[in-house]
Amino acid sequence: MRKSAKYSLALVLILSLAASGIILLSPIKAQAVTTKLRIAQGGDPITLDPYDSWDSASNDVILNIYDQLVMYTPSTLNFRPGLAVGWQILPNTTIIFNIRRNVTFHNGDPMTPYDVWWSLQRMLPLYLRSALFNSTYINNATANPHHWNWSEYDNDRESFVWLLFENIKDIRMADIGFWGNTTYTGENATAGDGWDEIVVEFSEPFAPGLSLFSYAATSVVNWKVATELGPSGMKFAPVGAGTGPFKFKSWIFNYKVVLEKWDNYWGQKPHVDEVEFQTILSASSRTLAIKTGMVDLLYPEAADWYDLKDDPNIETWQEAGLGTRYIGFQCLQNKTGRMFGILSNATVRKALSYAINYDEIINGELFLNGLATRMTQPVVPAISWAYNASIKPEDEGGILPIYNITKANEILDSLGLSDVDGDGIRDIKGWTNSSDDFTLIYGYNLGNAVRERVGLLLQDSFEKIGIRLIIQGDEWSVFLYDKLVNGEYDLWMLGWGPDYIDPDTYFYPLFHSDFIWSTNGAGVNISTVDYLLEQARAETNQTIRAQLYMNATNILINEYVWAWCYIPDNLYAWRTTVTGFTHSPLDQMDDLEYVQITPSAGAGIPIEVIGIIVGVVVAVAVIGGIAYWRKGAAA
């Protein structure tokens, strides 16, 4: 290349760099930064519609999109006004809620008492809904385009949420002079026109009545939006449906749900701009994500707890939990006809209960790592008035099974279950038509490391008593809605968190026969238990209620319907950049409007400073280039 061309090219480069330096040296206006709270979950939500939600992954999101009439004061179990500014409990059977005014849905619509009434009516079993509701909800699609036919959704729906409301006699707006007029629509009821009360009347006394209206399923939705979106829209993209501190933005399935702050929230205005619920199936990947700053908040695995506690960039919280963890036994024939005759025998279930190493599960480093206590009955010690402290494991002088392989073998031998063909597996011909070998299927949800390891532990123990165990992991929604409720596992590990603070929530959904093929996955069908639980929820005398629950507890323990495993501590972990997080005794990710994100120490250089630094570097390069050019020109 000729020198003149070379010098010209150098000059162009120098002038370009100089121009860049001048631009970068100029004042630069800082751009607004979106603050984002990233939460890791072990599974995708199943639905974002409160109407049909009872799993933790769904409720964690729902509680931030919607509000309930009654809510909890952050970090406590004390009630506070939600969408009801107050309430009056009349003797035995009636609650009157005073509805909050000046609340706005995420699409800008004002919340009205009609929205509250409509939302609660939607929760009722079909036969209890009012004629007025049904005229707008199911049968009026032609007359009004806002009304969508939900009948197919209702018919396919599992019974869990409905059955919580089966003893409600009536839900009505107060002082409706033309009650029953089916031309009445939601537009007629506006906040401030005197229609500010919702009356809930129970068919009989219902002890946990007020608590029921703090449950996520009772969230108030925008009735117009709900009818326009229909079931799929409410389930997967409920845009404009809620009044909560965050509104729905997007959901990429099996990846993340994104919420954005609602600036017109009636309560504490959110501090962060967005909340991401990220689905990370692998427990180890979730732990790595928070340690490397890829997520900000999670429920940590017990096996990783002490590692996270020692991390200077992570804050942790631990407290006694209100949830339970159990191994359920499938006692009935499932919907597809597979026989479970072998586990319908309480003595067989008793034998299996002695083949479970509870101590290893609770204290083993790969399991709960000592961050749990032995579960002894359906209810937890925190509800002390209904808890029977005299029920203990055998090694503490009680009756509950402990790990004892010898005893498990003796029980199975006494039933005549022997290894006829010498293959190491007991033969069960005549007990069931499913197989000659005693083979069971253990189910767990993928991504739950503890439940997976429990399966391996059981597999090893069961082999010692002549039982082959097949371990089957499924994605959360498949595990819960497809396999478990259809009885396709012989045994499984699952947890239960209270929906409201009353023993009713620990007993009725899990052991009443009305909930078989729903939350009563074990298929418990004991008429005496049904009677005791029905009496207990209708009884207002706490002493009598306690005795009814204890009587039911004794029956359930003696029937070995579950293996009572452990009560885990509530564990939370979050980055030190997170402040204002309020841990929930109910083990939920709610009250996120209080959370703030602050920069890490030393992290993040202001863009103006970056401009100056780059400008100085460019200026030095320009000076050097000019010197080089002069030297070349003189050569």
PyMOL commands that set and color helices and strands:
alter all, ss='L'
color gray80, all
select helices_A, chain A and resi 3-25+50-52+56-65+113-123+126-128+131-137+151-156+160-164+186-188+209-212+216-218+223-236+283-291+302-309+341-344+346-353+358-363+384-386+394-396+405-414+449-463+476-484+504-511+513-515+527-538+542-559+592-594+607-634
alter helices_A, ss='H'
color red, helices_A
select strands_A, chain A and resi 36-41+70-72+79-81+84-90+94-99+168-173+197-202+246-252+256-261+274-279+297-298+314-319+324-329+372-374+439-445+468-474+491-496+562-568+570-575+578-579+596-597
alter strands_A, ss='S'
color yellow, strands_A
deselect
rebuild
show_as cartoon
